[in-house]
Amino acid sequence: MQVDVKLDRVTVSGKVHDRISLLELARQLGWTVKTSQDRVYAVLERLFDNNDSETVAILAPNPYQQDSWRVDTSNHLNSDELRRVSSISNRLIGAHLTRVDVAFDFINGFYKPMKHIITRSKATQTAIFETEYRDASHCLQTLYSGRRSSDKMYRLYNKLDEQKRHGVVVSNKIERWERWEIQLRGKKTSDWVESAKEMLSQIKYPLYQDLKPADIAVLHAIDDGLISFKDFSKAKATRLRKLRSLGVGYNDDYSRLAEQKLVESIDQINDEVSQFLDRL
């Protein structure tokens, strides 16, 4: 199995005294200006050969901060996209980092993709806030843990299927490709290493060993999205959650390999952040 860790997305925020001129510049550079409820924003999209598209950058006002705007963008821009993004970010006054996303890739892994589960034992139920997206066959494609507006959110998804949907040509040597991402905002951006380690410690793969048959059946159904913890009494749900958080019946093979790769890559990612900000 190949395990990689990389900087995936960053957000730069700063002051803008003339938003009309900024949005007009974005329009001239090929961004699409949109209106949603009470805000106007712009997106830069990448068009694929199959006419599918992907948003590679967003220019939007920061709520509750007067004259503050942000550029949310990928670290994987081509030269033309980078030019269009940097032309906008250079107009931000006092630009600073407000979001960092770090991604872990598992290529041709030991296990079937999208079977890992997330156990955030120290979080309240509200903070856990998991959202699933499944395909027509009820196979899990994407799992979110945490709110989009929070300072920390996790994403697990089937990267190979995502690439195929966009019509991207993927090497036939890649048979499985699972990605885990951590999204950090605000003060958490400077603490990205410890936050990434914490995420890895909370992701486990179900093997259901050393469990009672009744618990195996229930946890299997929960992990497959057929039922949820809410279907049980508070006491039973707590006991089942504890089994998962302690790793009883689950292993952390991927997480241990990813943490090793993370430790090896800390300086490289820090350099990437600095270099990317310099390019913007």
BELQUIBEL-V98470 format. One record per residue. N is the residue number from 0. RES is the residue in one small letter. PHI is phi in degrees with one decimal (NA if undefined). Layout:
n=[N & N]
res=[RES & RES]
phi=[PHI & PHI]
This chain:
n=[0 & 1 & 2 & 3 & 4 & 5 & 6 & 7 & 8 & 9 & 10 & 11 & 12 & 13 & 14 & 15 & 16 & 17 & 18 & 19 & 20 & 21 & 22 & 23 & 24 & 25 & 26 & 27 & 28 & 29 & 30 & 31 & 32 & 33 & 34 & 35 & 36 & 37 & 38 & 39 & 40 & 41 & 42 & 43 & 44 & 45 & 46 & 47 & 48 & 49 & 50 & 51 & 52 & 53 & 54 & 55 & 56 & 57 & 58 & 59 & 60 & 61 & 62 & 63 & 64 & 65 & 66 & 67 & 68 & 69 & 70 & 71 & 72 & 73 & 74 & 75 & 76 & 77 & 78 & 79 & 80 & 81 & 82 & 83 & 84 & 85 & 86 & 87 & 88 & 89 & 90 & 91 & 92 & 93 & 94 & 95 & 96 & 97 & 98 & 99 & 100 & 101 & 102 & 103 & 104 & 105 & 106 & 107 & 108 & 109 & 110 & 111 & 112 & 113 & 114 & 115 & 116 & 117 & 118 & 119 & 120 & 121 & 122 & 123 & 124 & 125 & 126 & 127 & 128 & 129 & 130 & 131 & 132 & 133 & 134 & 135 & 136 & 137 & 138 & 139 & 140 & 141 & 142 & 143 & 144 & 145 & 146 & 147 & 148 & 149 & 150 & 151 & 152 & 153 & 154 & 155 & 156 & 157 & 158 & 159 & 160 & 161 & 162 & 163 & 164 & 165 & 166 & 167 & 168 & 169 & 170 & 171 & 172 & 173 & 174 & 175 & 176 & 177 & 178 & 179 & 180 & 181 & 182 & 183 & 184 & 185 & 186 & 187 & 188 & 189 & 190 & 191 & 192 & 193 & 194 & 195 & 196 & 197 & 198 & 199 & 200 & 201 & 202 & 203 & 204 & 205 & 206 & 207 & 208 & 209 & 210 & 211 & 212 & 213 & 214 & 215 & 216 & 217 & 218 & 219 & 220 & 221 & 222 & 223 & 224 & 225 & 226 & 227 & 228 & 229 & 230 & 231 & 232 & 233 & 234 & 235 & 236 & 237 & 238 & 239 & 240 & 241 & 242 & 243 & 244 & 245 & 246 & 247 & 248 & 249 & 250 & 251 & 252 & 253 & 254 & 255 & 256 & 257 & 258 & 259 & 260 & 261 & 262 & 263 & 264 & 265 & 266 & 267 & 268 & 269 & 270 & 271 & 272 & 273 & 274 & 275 & 276 & 277 & 278 & 279]
res=[m & q & v & d & v & k & l & d & r & v & t & v & s & g & k & v & h & d & r & i & s & l & l & e & l & a & r & q & l & g & w & t & v & k & t & s & q & d & r & v & y & a & v & l & e & r & l & f & d & n & n & d & s & e & t & v & a & i & l & a & p & n & p & y & q & q & d & s & w & r & v & d & t & s & n & h & l & n & s & d & e & l & r & r & v & s & s & i & s & n & r & l & i & g & a & h & l & t & r & v & d & v & a & f & d & f & i & n & g & f & y & k & p & m & k & h & i & i & t & r & s & k & a & t & q & t & a & i & f & e & t & e & y & r & d & a & s & h & c & l & q & t & l & y & s & g & r & r & s & s & d & k & m & y & r & l & y & n & k & l & d & e & q & k & r & h & g & v & v & v & s & n & k & i & e & r & w & e & r & w & e & i & q & l & r & g & k & k & t & s & d & w & v & e & s & a & k & e & m & l & s & q & i & k & y & p & l & y & q & d & l & k & p & a & d & i & a & v & l & h & a & i & d & d & g & l & i & s & f & k & d & f & s & k & a & k & a & t & r & l & r & k & l & r & s & l & g & v & g & y & n & d & d & y & s & r & l & a & e & q & k & l & v & e & s & i & d & q & i & n & d & e & v & s & q & f & l & d & r & l]
phi=[NA & -98.6 & -118.9 & -128.0 & -132.0 & -154.2 & -72.8 & -110.5 & -140.6 & -138.6 & -126.6 & -115.0 & -118.2 & -170.7 & -86.1 & -136.6 & -90.4 & -133.6 & -67.2 & -63.0 & -65.3 & -63.1 & -67.8 & -67.5 & -61.5 & -58.8 & -60.5 & -64.6 & -86.5 & 96.9 & -73.8 & -103.6 & -86.8 & -128.9 & -123.2 & -137.5 & 53.6 & -107.4 & -135.3 & -114.2 & -146.5 & -138.6 & -129.1 & -110.5 & -114.6 & -105.7 & -97.8 & -95.3 & -61.6 & -89.6 & 71.0 & -76.3 & -138.6 & -137.9 & -78.3 & -103.7 & -159.3 & -131.4 & -112.7 & -149.0 & -72.3 & -83.7 & -64.2 & 70.3 & -127.9 & -63.1 & 64.8 & -100.7 & -128.5 & -133.5 & -115.0 & -103.9 & -146.5 & -80.6 & -87.9 & -120.1 & -91.0 & -79.5 & -62.2 & -69.2 & -64.8 & -61.7 & -61.5 & -68.8 & -76.1 & -66.2 & -62.5 & -82.5 & -64.2 & -66.6 & -85.5 & -79.5 & -90.1 & 67.4 & -58.9 & -150.5 & -77.9 & -126.9 & -155.5 & -137.5 & -114.9 & -116.0 & -117.0 & -116.2 & -109.8 & -122.7 & -106.3 & 56.0 & -71.6 & -69.2 & -112.6 & -62.6 & -61.2 & 64.6 & -113.5 & -70.6 & -122.4 & -110.4 & -122.1 & -105.2 & -64.0 & -86.6 & -88.0 & -74.2 & -61.1 & -65.8 & -69.7 & -64.3 & 38.8 & -88.6 & -129.0 & -116.1 & -127.2 & -120.3 & -86.1 & -62.1 & -90.1 & 69.5 & -81.5 & -66.2 & -109.8 & -144.1 & -130.2 & -105.1 & -133.0 & 110.0 & -88.0 & -59.0 & -87.1 & -79.5 & -80.7 & -150.7 & -142.4 & -109.0 & -135.6 & -122.1 & -154.6 & -84.2 & -67.2 & -63.4 & -64.0 & -61.9 & -62.1 & -66.1 & -62.9 & -83.9 & 76.8 & -76.7 & -76.6 & -111.6 & -53.3 & -70.0 & -79.7 & -92.0 & -102.0 & -141.3 & -151.3 & -112.8 & -123.3 & -116.8 & -128.2 & -118.8 & -109.3 & -121.9 & -125.4 & 57.1 & -65.0 & -66.8 & -63.0 & -79.6 & -111.5 & -67.5 & -66.6 & -65.5 & -66.0 & -66.0 & -62.9 & -62.9 & -59.0 & -60.0 & -69.7 & -104.3 & -111.8 & -138.1 & -109.3 & -78.8 & -113.2 & 59.9 & -83.9 & 60.4 & -122.1 & -68.4 & -52.9 & -65.0 & -69.7 & -60.6 & -61.2 & -68.6 & -65.2 & -60.1 & -67.1 & -66.6 & -63.5 & -88.1 & 77.4 & -81.2 & -139.1 & -134.8 & -61.3 & -66.8 & -80.6 & -122.2 & -63.2 & -59.6 & -65.0 & -69.5 & -61.4 & -62.5 & -65.2 & -67.7 & -62.1 & -65.7 & -58.4 & -68.3 & -66.5 & -80.4 & 84.7 & -72.7 & 89.3 & -134.1 & -127.0 & -128.3 & -54.8 & -62.7 & -62.4 & -66.2 & -66.5 & -67.6 & -66.4 & -60.9 & -66.4 & -61.1 & -59.1 & -70.4 & -108.7 & -57.1 & -63.4 & -62.4 & -69.2 & -59.4 & -65.7 & -61.2 & -60.5 & -62.7 & -66.5 & -66.6 & -64.1 & -65.0 & -68.2 & -78.5]
